[in-house]
Amino acid sequence: MVAAFLSEMVKLRQRTYWLMAAVMVAFMAITMVMSISGAGDAPSDRGPAGLVLALQQLQASDGLGRSLGNAATFLGIVAVTLIALNVGGEYDHGTLRNLLVRQPRRIRLLGGKTAALMSFLAGTTIVTGLAGVGMAHLLASNVDTTAWQTRDGLTATTAGVAGLTAAVLGWASLGVLAGILLRSAAIAIGAAVAYALPVEILLTVVAGDVARWLPGQLFQALARGGTPDVNPTTALLGSAAWATAAMLLAALIFRHRDVTN
């Protein structure tokens, strides 16, 4: 497993993965503009960007930490894309057979590969979150940021970065499942993006009571420290359940199904 991990880390030096990291920072910048500049007298719903806090809420000690979570869906889509390109690409290019020659124990190979990808995404998301904190301060010309600098504010912001990272890794687990299940990078990316944006958004409109248990809603609630529909405990447990189920199913399929496309 260690050899598989180190081998995958070498692949992650490629330009494509760093381009994805730059896209994550760009999405965070867009989210901060919407969250900070768009704050008004009342909260407003901005679709995938989440619930933009009212100005009074934004100026609270946890306002910045909660606003970082608005980027969860955007960053999750990038995470799914990166994972699908990597895992699905092994099937597209036929390189998976070569990897299995070097490491015939499939679960060890998948474990090392997944650990490397998750480590890269975790580090990238933390850097992206810190970039979002800096952008928020630059954009907050009309926002009183005093409470952000307090001990409670710093704690809430740290929790916001941690929650955002956990949410992105949750999306990444779905990307692993999509890449292995569909065995094609393009199809996996298309299916994941279609679900994350139009499908889940429509489900939240037509079936609100059920929709709060969907992975995207739970991941976003986890990143934002809870939402009006999902409390923090439910978000944590639900996200963990979805991520665990996705990884177990991916491992089961990868172990028993033929590797040919």
Order of alpha helices (4+ residues) and beta strands (2+ residues): alpha-alpha-beta-beta-alpha-alpha-alpha-alpha-alpha-alpha-alpha-alpha-alpha-alpha-alpha
